[in-house]
Amino acid sequence: MKKMKIWIICLLFTAFALLLPLNVHAQTTGKIDSGDTAFILLSAALVMLMTPGLAMFYGGMVRKKNVLGTLMHSFAAIAVVSIQWMLIGYSLSFGPDINGIIGNVSWIGLKGVGIEPNPDYAATIPHIAFMIYQAMFAVITPALIAGAFAERMKFSAFLIFTLLWTTIVYDPVAHWVWGNGGWLKNLGTLDFAGGIVVHLTSGISALAAALVIGKRKGYLREAMPPHNLPMTVLGAGLLWFGWFGFNAGSALSSGGLSAMAFVATHTAAVSATLIWVIIEWLHRGKPTMFGAATGSIAGLATITPASGFVGPMPALVIGLAAGAVCYISLNLKGKLRYDDSLDAFGVHGVGGILGTLGVGLFAEKIINPAGADGLFSGNPHQLVIQVLSIAVVAAYSFAVSVIVLKLIDWTTGLRISEEEEALGLDLSQHEESGYNL
């Protein structure tokens, strides 16, 4: 009976998709730049690669009995969010504005999203190329949250949470900050590549998830070391590589701004890695590979909102701040006794806040005329706007995430049983094992 219900749902979903109108047009009405289009498609592919990279980064950090369950979170997010995005998410995020709050549903099922450019977002590439590029941002964001509840959430609960969270947290915030007519965008909020939209929303929601779902069995009483650090390092490398598409691609054209964002991204990543290793060396007596990998991701997350508004030297300072502040935040986790398993809040939440403040301090119109000057260029008002944006998005993300998690817990249950947790996600949720040696 259960299998029959699943098949009925799948058939209804397929029928709905087939009934949607086709919207690919044979001819274009705007001017498409082939170089920009190739650049954005490549950038979209790089950002897509980040989610399997995140799967490996997280997968190596958990215990071996949970490796496949952790990998599954990222791969499931690719499928679930991609479909949600094409059916309704893109229209809610970037569709014609409703009072600065949300996009309307006129682009549902990608109706009207064809190969003509949309001048409101990217005038030199096909509208559908912009759509698929933005889809990859939507995909990775809920996957980042999974680091907070690794090793203890039901897979069914994860799927429901991912779908609901993307629809009622990510999509509205993306519209506020990036959508044409979004109220934070109209206010003057600057977020070049997702410090607010991706890292702040996911990081704050990760904190909410860690608090709602509770600690792992044995947390702070028994050792839970990463089971495969080479996997984590490989994942960090893939994330770093993909981040060039994440940040440089957000220029939406191939040129000077994308080149500057590329350099700023790498500069922050290496400076964060270096300062993390130095601080860890002084603090613990030995530098670790795990610390270097985590530091690089902290630098990348933190530079994301500022990457298209600052030059290399401010990026270096932002990276140094990221390495130091995120290191401190991770070390406070044990003292505060909350179980953010893989430090999603400590890296992405703290990094998103820090980077968004960095925009308010270091932004320069000479780097990006479409942006604004920050405090150090004589415009303290920009810092005020950035602080307000952080406060609003953090409060919204936390509150809605708590509500969604509580509703799921009340209806289907969030957490696996103690017996299943002892057995591990791989066998209890998927009936397979990552290692058969």
PENOR-V776880 format. One record per pair of residues at least 4 apart in sequence whose ideal C-beta (glycine too) atoms are under 7 Angstrom apart, sorted by sequence separation. I is the first residue (numbers start at 1). J is the second residue. D is the distance in whole Angstrom. If there is no record, write none. Layout:
I | J | D
I | J | D
//
This chain:
1 | 5 | 7
2 | 6 | 7
3 | 7 | 6
4 | 8 | 6
5 | 9 | 6
6 | 10 | 6
7 | 11 | 6
8 | 12 | 6
9 | 13 | 6
10 | 14 | 6
11 | 15 | 6
12 | 16 | 6
13 | 17 | 7
14 | 18 | 6
15 | 19 | 6
28 | 32 | 6
33 | 37 | 6
34 | 38 | 6
35 | 39 | 6
36 | 40 | 6
37 | 41 | 6
38 | 42 | 6
39 | 43 | 6
40 | 44 | 6
41 | 45 | 7
42 | 46 | 6
43 | 47 | 6
44 | 48 | 6
45 | 49 | 7
49 | 53 | 6
50 | 54 | 6
51 | 55 | 7
52 | 56 | 7
53 | 57 | 6
54 | 58 | 6
55 | 59 | 6
56 | 60 | 6
58 | 62 | 7
62 | 66 | 4
66 | 70 | 6
67 | 71 | 6
68 | 72 | 6
71 | 75 | 6
72 | 76 | 6
73 | 77 | 6
74 | 78 | 7
76 | 80 | 6
77 | 81 | 5
78 | 82 | 6
79 | 83 | 7
80 | 84 | 6
81 | 85 | 6
82 | 86 | 7
83 | 87 | 6
84 | 88 | 7
85 | 89 | 4
86 | 90 | 7
88 | 92 | 6
89 | 93 | 6
90 | 94 | 6
91 | 95 | 4
98 | 102 | 5
107 | 111 | 6
118 | 122 | 7
119 | 123 | 4
125 | 129 | 5
127 | 131 | 6
128 | 132 | 6
129 | 133 | 6
130 | 134 | 6
131 | 135 | 6
134 | 138 | 7
135 | 139 | 6
136 | 140 | 7
137 | 141 | 7
139 | 143 | 7
140 | 144 | 6
146 | 150 | 6
149 | 153 | 4
153 | 157 | 5
154 | 158 | 7
155 | 159 | 7
156 | 160 | 7
157 | 161 | 6
158 | 162 | 6
159 | 163 | 7
160 | 164 | 6
161 | 165 | 6
162 | 166 | 6
163 | 167 | 7
164 | 168 | 6
165 | 169 | 5
166 | 170 | 5
167 | 171 | 6
168 | 172 | 7
169 | 173 | 6
170 | 174 | 6
171 | 175 | 7
172 | 176 | 6
173 | 177 | 6
174 | 178 | 5
175 | 179 | 4
178 | 182 | 7
182 | 186 | 7
183 | 187 | 6
185 | 189 | 6
191 | 195 | 5
194 | 198 | 3
195 | 199 | 5
196 | 200 | 5
197 | 201 | 6
198 | 202 | 6
199 | 203 | 6
200 | 204 | 6
201 | 205 | 6
202 | 206 | 6
203 | 207 | 7
204 | 208 | 7
205 | 209 | 6
206 | 210 | 6
207 | 211 | 6
208 | 212 | 6
209 | 213 | 6
215 | 219 | 4
218 | 222 | 4
228 | 232 | 7
229 | 233 | 6
230 | 234 | 6
231 | 235 | 6
232 | 236 | 6
233 | 237 | 7
234 | 238 | 7
235 | 239 | 6
236 | 240 | 6
237 | 241 | 6
238 | 242 | 6
239 | 243 | 6
242 | 246 | 6
243 | 247 | 6
244 | 248 | 5
245 | 249 | 5
251 | 255 | 7
254 | 258 | 6
256 | 260 | 6
257 | 261 | 6
258 | 262 | 6
259 | 263 | 7
260 | 264 | 6
261 | 265 | 6
262 | 266 | 7
263 | 267 | 6
264 | 268 | 6
265 | 269 | 6
266 | 270 | 6
267 | 271 | 6
268 | 272 | 6
269 | 273 | 6
270 | 274 | 6
271 | 275 | 6
272 | 276 | 6
273 | 277 | 6
274 | 278 | 6
275 | 279 | 6
276 | 280 | 6
277 | 281 | 6
278 | 282 | 6
279 | 283 | 6
280 | 284 | 5
287 | 291 | 6
288 | 292 | 7
289 | 293 | 6
290 | 294 | 6
291 | 295 | 6
292 | 296 | 7
293 | 297 | 7
294 | 298 | 6
295 | 299 | 6
296 | 300 | 6
297 | 301 | 6
298 | 302 | 6
299 | 303 | 6
300 | 304 | 7
303 | 307 | 5
306 | 310 | 5
310 | 314 | 4
311 | 315 | 7
312 | 316 | 6
313 | 317 | 7
314 | 318 | 6
315 | 319 | 6
316 | 320 | 7
317 | 321 | 6
318 | 322 | 6
319 | 323 | 6
320 | 324 | 6
321 | 325 | 6
322 | 326 | 6
323 | 327 | 6
324 | 328 | 7
325 | 329 | 6
326 | 330 | 6
327 | 331 | 7
328 | 332 | 6
332 | 336 | 6
340 | 344 | 6
343 | 347 | 5
344 | 348 | 6
345 | 349 | 4
346 | 350 | 6
347 | 351 | 6
348 | 352 | 6
349 | 353 | 7
350 | 354 | 6
351 | 355 | 6
352 | 356 | 6
353 | 357 | 7
354 | 358 | 6
355 | 359 | 7
357 | 361 | 6
358 | 362 | 6
359 | 363 | 5
365 | 369 | 6
373 | 377 | 4
375 | 379 | 7
380 | 384 | 7
381 | 385 | 7
382 | 386 | 6
383 | 387 | 6
384 | 388 | 6
385 | 389 | 6
386 | 390 | 7
387 | 391 | 6
388 | 392 | 6
389 | 393 | 6
390 | 394 | 6
391 | 395 | 6
392 | 396 | 6
393 | 397 | 6
394 | 398 | 6
395 | 399 | 6
396 | 400 | 6
397 | 401 | 6
398 | 402 | 6
399 | 403 | 7
400 | 404 | 6
401 | 405 | 6
402 | 406 | 6
403 | 407 | 6
404 | 408 | 6
405 | 409 | 6
406 | 410 | 6
407 | 411 | 6
408 | 412 | 6
409 | 413 | 6
416 | 420 | 4
417 | 421 | 7
418 | 422 | 6
419 | 423 | 6
423 | 427 | 5
424 | 428 | 6
425 | 429 | 5
426 | 430 | 6
427 | 431 | 6
32 | 37 | 6
62 | 67 | 6
84 | 89 | 5
85 | 90 | 5
98 | 103 | 7
106 | 111 | 7
107 | 112 | 6
117 | 122 | 6
125 | 130 | 6
153 | 158 | 5
165 | 170 | 7
166 | 171 | 7
174 | 179 | 7
177 | 182 | 6
181 | 186 | 7
184 | 189 | 4
191 | 196 | 4
194 | 199 | 6
195 | 200 | 6
253 | 258 | 7
281 | 286 | 7
310 | 315 | 6
333 | 338 | 7
340 | 345 | 5
345 | 350 | 7
373 | 378 | 6
374 | 379 | 6
375 | 380 | 5
409 | 414 | 4
416 | 421 | 5
423 | 428 | 5
97 | 103 | 6
98 | 104 | 5
106 | 112 | 7
107 | 113 | 6
117 | 123 | 5
176 | 182 | 4
179 | 185 | 7
191 | 197 | 6
226 | 232 | 6
251 | 257 | 4
281 | 287 | 4
340 | 346 | 6
365 | 371 | 6
373 | 379 | 4
408 | 414 | 6
426 | 432 | 6
427 | 433 | 6
96 | 103 | 6
117 | 124 | 6
175 | 182 | 5
176 | 183 | 6
177 | 184 | 5
178 | 185 | 7
251 | 258 | 4
280 | 287 | 6
333 | 340 | 6
365 | 372 | 6
372 | 379 | 6
375 | 382 | 7
426 | 433 | 5
59 | 67 | 5
62 | 70 | 5
95 | 103 | 3
96 | 104 | 5
117 | 125 | 6
122 | 130 | 5
176 | 184 | 4
177 | 185 | 6
280 | 288 | 6
363 | 371 | 5
365 | 373 | 5
374 | 382 | 5
375 | 383 | 5
420 | 428 | 4
426 | 434 | 6
94 | 103 | 6
95 | 104 | 5
117 | 126 | 6
118 | 127 | 4
121 | 130 | 5
176 | 185 | 7
363 | 372 | 6
364 | 373 | 6
373 | 382 | 7
374 | 383 | 7
405 | 414 | 6
92 | 102 | 6
93 | 103 | 6
95 | 105 | 7
96 | 106 | 6
116 | 126 | 7
117 | 127 | 6
248 | 258 | 4
251 | 261 | 6
277 | 287 | 5
363 | 373 | 6
372 | 382 | 5
59 | 70 | 5
92 | 103 | 5
95 | 106 | 6
115 | 126 | 4
116 | 127 | 6
250 | 261 | 7
280 | 291 | 4
363 | 374 | 4
58 | 70 | 5
59 | 71 | 5
91 | 103 | 5
95 | 107 | 5
118 | 130 | 7
146 | 158 | 7
177 | 189 | 6
303 | 315 | 6
306 | 318 | 6
362 | 374 | 5
416 | 428 | 6
91 | 104 | 7
114 | 127 | 6
115 | 128 | 6
248 | 261 | 5
330 | 343 | 5
333 | 346 | 6
361 | 374 | 5
364 | 377 | 5
91 | 105 | 5
113 | 127 | 5
114 | 128 | 6
177 | 191 | 5
247 | 261 | 5
248 | 262 | 4
277 | 291 | 6
360 | 374 | 5
361 | 375 | 5
362 | 376 | 6
91 | 106 | 7
113 | 128 | 6
276 | 291 | 6
277 | 292 | 5
303 | 318 | 6
359 | 374 | 6
360 | 375 | 6
361 | 376 | 6
55 | 71 | 5
91 | 107 | 4
276 | 292 | 7
302 | 318 | 6
303 | 319 | 6
330 | 346 | 4
88 | 105 | 7
90 | 107 | 6
91 | 108 | 5
248 | 265 | 7
302 | 319 | 7
329 | 346 | 4
113 | 131 | 5
244 | 262 | 6
247 | 265 | 4
276 | 294 | 7
277 | 295 | 7
55 | 74 | 4
177 | 196 | 6
178 | 197 | 6
273 | 292 | 5
276 | 295 | 3
363 | 382 | 6
54 | 74 | 5
55 | 75 | 6
88 | 108 | 5
90 | 110 | 7
142 | 162 | 5
177 | 197 | 5
299 | 319 | 4
302 | 322 | 4
326 | 346 | 6
87 | 108 | 7
110 | 131 | 7
244 | 265 | 6
326 | 347 | 6
329 | 350 | 5
52 | 74 | 7
87 | 109 | 6
243 | 265 | 6
273 | 295 | 4
276 | 298 | 7
360 | 382 | 5
361 | 383 | 6
51 | 74 | 5
142 | 165 | 6
174 | 197 | 5
272 | 295 | 5
273 | 296 | 4
299 | 322 | 5
360 | 383 | 3
86 | 110 | 6
142 | 166 | 6
173 | 197 | 6
272 | 296 | 6
298 | 322 | 5
299 | 323 | 6
326 | 350 | 5
298 | 323 | 6
325 | 350 | 6
326 | 351 | 6
51 | 77 | 7
272 | 298 | 5
273 | 299 | 6
360 | 386 | 4
51 | 78 | 6
94 | 121 | 7
269 | 296 | 5
272 | 299 | 3
359 | 386 | 6
138 | 166 | 6
173 | 201 | 5
271 | 299 | 6
295 | 323 | 5
298 | 326 | 4
141 | 170 | 6
240 | 269 | 6
322 | 351 | 6
325 | 354 | 6
357 | 386 | 6
269 | 299 | 4
272 | 302 | 7
356 | 386 | 5
170 | 201 | 6
268 | 299 | 5
269 | 300 | 5
138 | 170 | 6
169 | 201 | 6
268 | 300 | 7
322 | 354 | 6
321 | 354 | 6
356 | 389 | 7
268 | 302 | 6
356 | 390 | 5
265 | 300 | 7
268 | 303 | 3
169 | 205 | 7
318 | 355 | 6
353 | 390 | 6
265 | 303 | 6
264 | 303 | 6
94 | 134 | 7
165 | 205 | 7
318 | 358 | 4
90 | 131 | 5
265 | 307 | 5
264 | 307 | 5
90 | 134 | 7
267 | 312 | 5
271 | 316 | 5
275 | 320 | 5
279 | 324 | 6
261 | 307 | 4
264 | 310 | 6
301 | 347 | 6
261 | 308 | 5
264 | 311 | 7
268 | 315 | 5
272 | 319 | 4
276 | 323 | 4
280 | 327 | 7
301 | 348 | 5
264 | 312 | 6
267 | 315 | 4
268 | 316 | 7
271 | 319 | 3
272 | 320 | 7
275 | 323 | 4
279 | 327 | 5
314 | 362 | 4
89 | 138 | 6
263 | 312 | 5
267 | 316 | 5
271 | 320 | 5
275 | 324 | 6
294 | 343 | 7
298 | 347 | 5
302 | 351 | 4
306 | 355 | 5
85 | 135 | 5
268 | 318 | 5
269 | 319 | 7
272 | 322 | 4
273 | 323 | 7
297 | 347 | 6
301 | 351 | 4
305 | 355 | 5
309 | 359 | 6
257 | 308 | 6
260 | 311 | 7
264 | 315 | 4
268 | 319 | 3
272 | 323 | 4
276 | 327 | 5
301 | 352 | 6
304 | 355 | 6
305 | 356 | 5
267 | 319 | 6
271 | 323 | 7
302 | 354 | 5
303 | 355 | 6
306 | 358 | 5
310 | 362 | 5
82 | 135 | 6
85 | 138 | 5
193 | 246 | 6
294 | 347 | 7
298 | 351 | 5
302 | 355 | 4
306 | 359 | 5
310 | 363 | 6
311 | 364 | 7
193 | 247 | 5
268 | 322 | 7
305 | 359 | 5
309 | 363 | 4
310 | 364 | 7
309 | 364 | 7
233 | 289 | 6
240 | 296 | 6
306 | 362 | 7
311 | 367 | 6
81 | 138 | 5
82 | 139 | 6
137 | 194 | 6
141 | 198 | 5
145 | 202 | 5
193 | 250 | 4
236 | 293 | 4
243 | 300 | 5
247 | 304 | 6
251 | 308 | 6
310 | 367 | 6
81 | 139 | 5
144 | 202 | 4
148 | 206 | 4
192 | 250 | 6
232 | 290 | 7
239 | 297 | 6
246 | 304 | 7
250 | 308 | 6
309 | 367 | 6
147 | 206 | 6
148 | 207 | 7
309 | 368 | 5
120 | 180 | 4
141 | 201 | 6
145 | 205 | 5
149 | 209 | 5
153 | 213 | 6
229 | 289 | 6
233 | 293 | 5
236 | 296 | 6
240 | 300 | 6
247 | 307 | 4
308 | 368 | 5
78 | 139 | 5
81 | 142 | 6
137 | 198 | 6
141 | 202 | 5
145 | 206 | 5
148 | 209 | 5
149 | 210 | 7
152 | 213 | 6
229 | 290 | 6
232 | 293 | 6
236 | 297 | 6
239 | 300 | 7
77 | 139 | 6
148 | 210 | 4
309 | 371 | 5
145 | 209 | 6
149 | 213 | 5
152 | 216 | 6
226 | 290 | 6
77 | 142 | 5
151 | 216 | 6
77 | 143 | 4
74 | 143 | 5
192 | 261 | 7
73 | 143 | 6
102 | 172 | 5
101 | 172 | 7
103 | 175 | 5
73 | 146 | 4
102 | 175 | 5
103 | 179 | 6
89 | 166 | 6
89 | 167 | 7
93 | 171 | 5
80 | 159 | 6
84 | 163 | 6
92 | 171 | 4
70 | 150 | 6
81 | 162 | 7
93 | 174 | 4
94 | 175 | 7
100 | 181 | 6
76 | 158 | 7
80 | 162 | 5
84 | 166 | 6
89 | 171 | 5
93 | 175 | 5
97 | 179 | 6
100 | 182 | 6
101 | 183 | 7
72 | 155 | 7
76 | 159 | 6
80 | 163 | 6
84 | 167 | 7
92 | 175 | 7
97 | 180 | 6
100 | 183 | 3
66 | 150 | 7
97 | 181 | 3
32 | 117 | 6
40 | 125 | 5
66 | 151 | 5
73 | 158 | 6
77 | 162 | 6
81 | 166 | 5
94 | 179 | 5
97 | 182 | 7
30 | 116 | 5
54 | 140 | 6
69 | 155 | 7
93 | 179 | 6
100 | 186 | 6
23 | 110 | 6
28 | 115 | 6
29 | 116 | 5
30 | 117 | 4
21 | 109 | 7
23 | 111 | 5
28 | 116 | 5
36 | 124 | 4
37 | 125 | 5
41 | 129 | 6
44 | 132 | 5
48 | 136 | 5
51 | 139 | 6
58 | 146 | 7
62 | 150 | 5
63 | 151 | 7
20 | 109 | 3
23 | 112 | 6
25 | 114 | 5
36 | 125 | 5
37 | 126 | 6
40 | 129 | 5
44 | 133 | 4
47 | 136 | 4
51 | 140 | 5
54 | 143 | 6
58 | 147 | 5
62 | 151 | 6
21 | 111 | 6
23 | 113 | 6
24 | 114 | 5
25 | 115 | 6
43 | 133 | 6
47 | 137 | 7
50 | 140 | 6
54 | 144 | 7
23 | 114 | 5
24 | 115 | 6
25 | 116 | 7
33 | 124 | 4
32 | 124 | 6
37 | 129 | 6
44 | 136 | 5
51 | 143 | 6
58 | 150 | 6
30 | 123 | 7
31 | 124 | 7
32 | 125 | 7
40 | 133 | 5
32 | 126 | 6
199 | 301 | 5
199 | 304 | 6
260 | 367 | 6
195 | 304 | 5
196 | 305 | 6
194 | 304 | 5
195 | 305 | 3
193 | 304 | 5
194 | 305 | 7
257 | 368 | 6
193 | 305 | 7
192 | 305 | 6
191 | 305 | 5
192 | 306 | 7
193 | 307 | 6
220 | 334 | 6
192 | 307 | 5
193 | 308 | 7
133 | 249 | 7
192 | 308 | 4
192 | 309 | 6
220 | 337 | 7
190 | 309 | 6
219 | 339 | 5
216 | 339 | 6
215 | 339 | 4
216 | 341 | 7
125 | 252 | 7
211 | 338 | 6
210 | 338 | 5
124 | 253 | 6
210 | 339 | 6
122 | 252 | 4
210 | 340 | 4
207 | 340 | 7
206 | 340 | 6
210 | 345 | 7
206 | 344 | 4
207 | 345 | 4
206 | 345 | 5
203 | 344 | 6
202 | 344 | 7
203 | 345 | 5
206 | 348 | 7
207 | 349 | 6
206 | 349 | 6
203 | 348 | 4
204 | 349 | 5
202 | 348 | 5
203 | 349 | 2
203 | 350 | 7
199 | 348 | 4
200 | 349 | 7
203 | 352 | 5
199 | 351 | 6
200 | 352 | 4
199 | 352 | 3
200 | 353 | 6
196 | 352 | 7
200 | 356 | 7
195 | 352 | 5
67 | 227 | 7
195 | 355 | 4
196 | 356 | 6
63 | 224 | 6
195 | 356 | 5
64 | 227 | 4
63 | 227 | 5
61 | 226 | 4
62 | 227 | 7
191 | 356 | 7
60 | 226 | 6
60 | 227 | 7
60 | 228 | 4
60 | 229 | 6
190 | 359 | 5
60 | 231 | 3
61 | 232 | 5
59 | 231 | 6
60 | 232 | 3
190 | 363 | 6
56 | 231 | 5
57 | 232 | 5
60 | 235 | 6
56 | 234 | 6
57 | 235 | 3
56 | 235 | 3
57 | 236 | 5
54 | 235 | 7
190 | 371 | 6
53 | 235 | 5
56 | 238 | 7
57 | 239 | 6
190 | 372 | 6
188 | 372 | 6
53 | 238 | 3
54 | 239 | 6
52 | 238 | 7
53 | 239 | 4
50 | 238 | 7
49 | 238 | 6
50 | 239 | 5
53 | 242 | 6
151 | 341 | 6
200 | 390 | 7
204 | 394 | 5
208 | 398 | 5
212 | 402 | 6
150 | 341 | 4
207 | 398 | 7
50 | 242 | 4
148 | 340 | 5
149 | 341 | 7
150 | 342 | 5
201 | 393 | 6
205 | 397 | 5
209 | 401 | 7
49 | 242 | 5
50 | 243 | 7
148 | 341 | 6
196 | 389 | 6
200 | 393 | 5
204 | 397 | 4
205 | 398 | 7
208 | 401 | 4
212 | 405 | 4
147 | 341 | 6
200 | 394 | 6
204 | 398 | 5
208 | 402 | 5
212 | 406 | 7
46 | 241 | 7
47 | 242 | 6
147 | 342 | 3
46 | 242 | 5
50 | 246 | 7
147 | 343 | 7
148 | 344 | 4
189 | 385 | 6
201 | 397 | 5
205 | 401 | 4
209 | 405 | 6
147 | 344 | 4
148 | 345 | 6
188 | 385 | 5
189 | 386 | 7
196 | 393 | 5
208 | 405 | 7
46 | 244 | 6
47 | 245 | 5
187 | 385 | 6
46 | 245 | 3
47 | 246 | 5
145 | 344 | 6
144 | 344 | 6
189 | 389 | 4
44 | 245 | 7
213 | 414 | 5
217 | 418 | 6
43 | 245 | 4
47 | 249 | 7
213 | 415 | 6
42 | 245 | 7
144 | 348 | 6
217 | 421 | 5
43 | 248 | 7
184 | 389 | 5
43 | 249 | 3
40 | 249 | 6
40 | 252 | 7
39 | 254 | 4
36 | 253 | 5
36 | 254 | 6
35 | 254 | 5
173 | 393 | 6
169 | 397 | 6
169 | 400 | 5
168 | 400 | 6
169 | 401 | 7
165 | 401 | 7
165 | 404 | 6
164 | 404 | 5
161 | 404 | 6
161 | 405 | 7
161 | 408 | 6
160 | 408 | 6
157 | 408 | 5
160 | 412 | 7
157 | 412 | 6
156 | 412 | 6
157 | 413 | 7
157 | 414 | 5
154 | 413 | 6
154 | 414 | 7
153 | 414 | 6
154 | 415 | 7
153 | 415 | 6
154 | 416 | 6
152 | 415 | 6
152 | 416 | 6
152 | 421 | 6
151 | 425 | 6
155 | 429 | 4
61 | 342 | 5
58 | 342 | 5
69 | 425 | 3
69 | 426 | 5
66 | 424 | 5
68 | 426 | 4
72 | 430 | 7
65 | 424 | 3
66 | 425 | 5
67 | 426 | 7
66 | 426 | 6
69 | 429 | 5
65 | 426 | 6
69 | 430 | 6
68 | 430 | 6
68 | 432 | 6
68 | 434 | 5
67 | 434 | 4
64 | 434 | 6
64 | 435 | 6
//
